[in-house]
Amino acid sequence: MGRLENKIAIVTGGARGMGEATVRKFVEEGARIVIADLLAEGHDLAREMGDRAIFQRADISMEEDWCTILAACEHAFGTPDILVNNAAMQRFRSILECEVDHFRQVLDVNLVGTFIGLKVVGAAMVRAGSGSIVNISSVDGMRGANGYAAYSSSKWGVRGLTKVAALEFGPRGVRVNSVHPGGVYTAMGNPVDAPVEDINKGYGAVPAQRVGQAHEIAAASLFLASDEASYIMGAELSVDGGWNAGIYNMMLSGAPDDADYGSRRTTHGGNAFLDDALRAKSGN
């Protein structure tokens, strides 16, 4: 408790999903929050948080709305100490299926919106000489994925923009880092509202063997926003259940379905597949 005591934060996309979890976590740790979102649910969340939060309806792809967010924050609480650029949108389209207008729309929200947040709120932090900015990128900002033409492009852009901001803002007292969630059990990550047990069945290639939860991403943002991360700048924090660690060789030992892992005696560096093949060749 109290890791963000007396801190003032802006969280975009804060009305639901990872943003809502972040708002709740930050308030729990002592912060005062501006919840910025287009969704009316943000009003209800702000009321629930009492005098620790206000709601500001905003389209983060618009610079004037960012100016309104900053003004509302300064009027209610003061100069922001923390910005979490969380708001995002997705369209599941391949390159050949994705309309140019849809591609631009995703980039306008996910990438341009993050840029404007850095430009407007980041400028206020630079003037104050302190602050922490957490840009929510994605596992898809570190790899390619079919059907993610616009989303992956935008999240790679957020990753690169974070590096630029870290270099430019760091000497002026403002830390900038990125968080890279894997699959998360939210409305955007689960648009068909399937039970979590069913979603988990699709995560056999992920070391954690399950989908992530919004509060797990919020915990990473909390760390980077807090003074505990005072010497961390330009970092990429993957919160993806090990998704980016690599891929499984299902025919070799150590794969998720290898029931004998750890109990099998091997003679060739733990490679059970090679051991079995050599024993078969020798007749043993």
C-alpha positions in Angstrom: 0.0 0.0 0.0 1.1 3.6 -0.6 3.5 3.0 -3.5 1.9 5.9 -5.4 1.0 8.1 -2.4 0.5 11.7 -3.4 1.0 10.8 -7.1 -1.3 12.1 -9.8 -2.0 9.9 -12.8 -3.7 9.9 -16.1 -4.9 6.5 -17.5 -6.3 6.4 -21.0 -8.7 3.6 -21.9 -9.4 3.5 -18.1 -13.1 2.6 -18.2 -12.7 -1.1 -18.6 -10.2 -4.0 -19.1 -6.6 -3.4 -18.4 -7.2 0.3 -18.0 -9.9 -0.2 -15.3 -7.6 -2.7 -13.5 -4.8 -0.1 -13.6 -7.1 2.6 -12.2 -8.1 0.4 -9.3 -4.6 -0.7 -8.6 -3.3 2.9 -8.7 -6.0 4.2 -6.4 -5.4 1.4 -4.0 -1.7 2.5 -3.9 -2.6 6.1 -3.1 -2.8 7.8 -6.5 -5.4 10.3 -7.7 -6.5 9.5 -11.2 -7.9 11.0 -14.3 -9.8 8.3 -16.2 -9.7 9.2 -19.9 -12.0 7.2 -22.2 -14.8 7.4 -24.7 -16.8 4.8 -22.8 -19.5 6.1 -20.4 -18.5 3.3 -18.0 -15.7 5.7 -16.9 -18.3 7.8 -15.1 -19.3 4.9 -12.9 -15.8 3.9 -12.2 -14.9 7.4 -11.2 -17.9 7.6 -8.8 -16.9 4.3 -7.3 -13.3 5.7 -6.6 -14.8 8.7 -4.8 -12.7 11.8 -4.5 -9.6 9.9 -5.8 -10.7 9.9 -9.4 -12.5 12.0 -12.1 -13.6 11.0 -15.6 -12.8 12.9 -18.7 -14.4 11.8 -21.9 -11.8 11.9 -24.7 -10.8 10.7 -28.1 -7.1 10.2 -27.7 -6.5 10.5 -31.4 -7.4 14.2 -31.2 -4.9 16.7 -29.8 -7.6 19.0 -28.5 -8.9 16.2 -26.4 -5.5 15.6 -24.9 -5.3 19.3 -24.0 -8.7 18.9 -22.3 -7.4 15.8 -20.3 -4.4 17.7 -19.1 -6.5 20.8 -18.2 -8.9 18.6 -16.2 -6.1 16.9 -14.4 -4.4 20.2 -13.5 -7.7 21.7 -12.3 -8.8 18.7 -10.2 -5.4 17.5 -8.8 -2.4 19.3 -10.2 0.4 18.5 -12.7 0.4 14.8 -13.5 3.2 12.6 -12.2 2.2 9.5 -14.2 0.7 8.8 -17.7 -0.3 5.3 -18.7 -1.0 5.3 -22.5 -3.3 2.3 -22.4 -6.2 3.0 -24.8 -6.1 1.0 -28.0 -8.2 -0.6 -30.6 -7.9 -3.7 -32.8 -9.2 -4.9 -36.2 -8.4 -8.5 -37.0 -7.5 -8.1 -40.7 -4.7 -9.5 -42.9 -2.8 -7.1 -45.2 -4.9 -8.0 -48.2 -8.2 -7.7 -46.3 -7.4 -4.6 -44.3 -8.9 -1.4 -45.7 -6.6 1.6 -45.8 -9.1 3.6 -43.7 -9.2 0.9 -41.1 -5.4 0.7 -41.0 -5.2 4.4 -40.5 -7.9 4.4 -37.8 -5.9 1.8 -35.7 -2.7 3.8 -36.1 -4.5 7.0 -35.2 -5.7 5.6 -31.9 -2.8 3.3 -30.9 0.2 5.1 -32.2 -0.7 8.7 -32.9 -2.7 8.8 -29.7 0.3 7.7 -27.8 2.5 10.3 -29.6 0.1 13.1 -28.7 0.0 12.0 -25.1 3.8 12.2 -25.0 3.7 15.6 -26.7 1.0 17.2 -24.4 1.2 15.4 -21.0 4.9 14.6 -21.5 5.6 18.3 -22.0 3.9 19.2 -18.7 6.1 16.6 -17.0 9.3 17.9 -18.6 8.4 21.4 -17.4 7.9 20.0 -13.9 11.2 18.1 -14.2 9.8 14.7 -13.1 7.3 12.0 -14.2 6.9 8.5 -15.4 5.2 7.4 -18.6 4.1 3.8 -19.3 3.2 3.1 -22.9 1.2 -0.1 -23.3 2.5 -1.8 -26.4 2.0 -5.6 -26.9 3.6 -9.0 -27.5 2.6 -8.0 -31.1 5.0 -5.1 -30.9 7.8 -7.6 -30.7 6.9 -10.1 -33.3 4.7 -10.6 -36.4 1.3 -12.2 -36.5 -1.0 -12.9 -39.4 -4.3 -11.1 -39.2 -2.7 -8.2 -37.2 -1.7 -5.9 -40.1 -2.7 -2.6 -38.4 -2.5 -3.6 -34.8 1.0 -5.1 -34.9 2.3 -2.1 -37.0 0.9 0.3 -34.4 2.4 -1.6 -31.4 5.8 -1.8 -33.0 5.5 1.9 -33.5 4.7 2.4 -29.8 7.8 0.4 -28.9 10.0 2.6 -31.1 8.4 5.8 -29.9 9.0 4.8 -26.3 12.8 4.5 -27.1 12.8 8.0 -28.6 10.9 9.5 -25.7 13.2 7.8 -23.2 16.2 9.4 -24.8 14.6 12.8 -25.1 12.7 12.9 -21.7 15.2 11.0 -19.5 17.7 13.9 -19.1 14.8 16.1 -18.1 13.6 13.9 -15.3 10.9 11.9 -17.0 11.1 8.2 -17.4 9.4 6.4 -20.3 9.0 2.6 -20.6 6.8 0.2 -22.4 4.8 -2.8 -21.2 4.1 -5.7 -23.6 1.1 -7.8 -22.7 0.4 -11.1 -24.3 -3.2 -12.3 -24.5 -5.3 -10.8 -21.8 -8.8 -11.8 -20.7 -10.5 -8.5 -21.5 -13.2 -7.4 -23.9 -10.6 -6.6 -26.6 -8.7 -9.8 -26.1 -11.9 -11.9 -25.9 -14.4 -10.2 -28.2 -16.7 -13.3 -28.2 -16.9 -13.4 -24.4 -15.8 -17.0 -24.2 -15.2 -18.6 -20.7 -11.7 -18.3 -19.5 -11.4 -22.1 -19.4 -12.0 -22.2 -23.1 -9.6 -19.4 -23.8 -6.9 -21.1 -21.9 -7.1 -24.1 -24.2 -5.6 -22.0 -27.0 -2.5 -21.2 -24.9 -0.7 -24.5 -25.2 2.3 -22.8 -26.9 2.7 -20.3 -24.0 4.8 -21.4 -21.0 2.2 -20.1 -18.6 -0.4 -22.3 -20.3 -3.1 -19.7 -19.8 -4.3 -16.3 -20.8 -3.2 -13.3 -18.7 -5.5 -11.3 -16.4 -5.9 -7.5 -16.4 -4.6 -7.1 -12.9 -1.3 -8.8 -13.9 -0.7 -6.1 -16.5 -1.7 -3.4 -14.0 0.9 -4.7 -11.6 3.6 -4.2 -14.2 2.4 -0.6 -14.9 2.4 0.1 -11.2 6.0 -1.0 -10.8 7.2 1.2 -13.7 5.1 4.1 -12.5 6.5 3.9 -9.0 9.7 5.3 -7.6 10.9 1.6 -7.3 11.7 1.9 -11.0 13.7 5.1 -10.7 16.6 3.8 -12.8 14.5 2.1 -15.5 14.2 4.0 -18.8 13.4 2.8 -22.3 12.8 -0.7 -21.0 10.4 -3.2 -22.6 8.6 -5.2 -19.9 7.0 -8.3 -21.3 4.0 -9.5 -19.3 3.0 -12.3 -21.7 3.3 -15.6 -19.8 6.5 -16.3 -21.6 5.0 -15.9 -25.1 8.1 -14.2 -26.5 10.6 -16.7 -24.9 10.5 -18.9 -27.9 8.6 -21.8 -29.5 8.3 -25.4 -28.4 9.9 -28.3 -30.2 7.1 -30.7 -29.4 9.1 -33.8 -30.4 11.8 -33.0 -27.8 11.9 -33.3 -24.1 10.6 -30.4 -21.9 7.5 -29.7 -24.1 4.3 -29.0 -22.2 2.9 -32.5 -22.7 6.2 -34.3 -21.7 4.9 -36.2 -18.7 8.3 -37.8 -18.0 10.2 -34.5 -17.9 12.6 -34.4 -15.0 12.4 -38.2 -14.3 13.8 -39.5 -17.6 17.5 -40.6 -17.6 19.3 -39.3 -20.6 22.8 -39.5 -22.0 22.9 -36.8 -24.6 22.5 -33.5 -22.8 18.9 -34.1 -21.9 17.7 -34.7 -25.5 15.3 -37.6 -24.9 14.3 -37.8 -28.6 18.0 -38.2 -29.6 18.5 -40.8 -26.9 15.5 -42.8 -28.0 16.6 -42.7 -31.6 20.1 -43.8 -30.8 18.9 -46.6 -28.6 16.6 -47.9 -31.3 19.5 -47.8 -33.8 21.7 -49.8 -31.5 19.0 -52.3 -30.7 19.0 -51.4 -27.0 
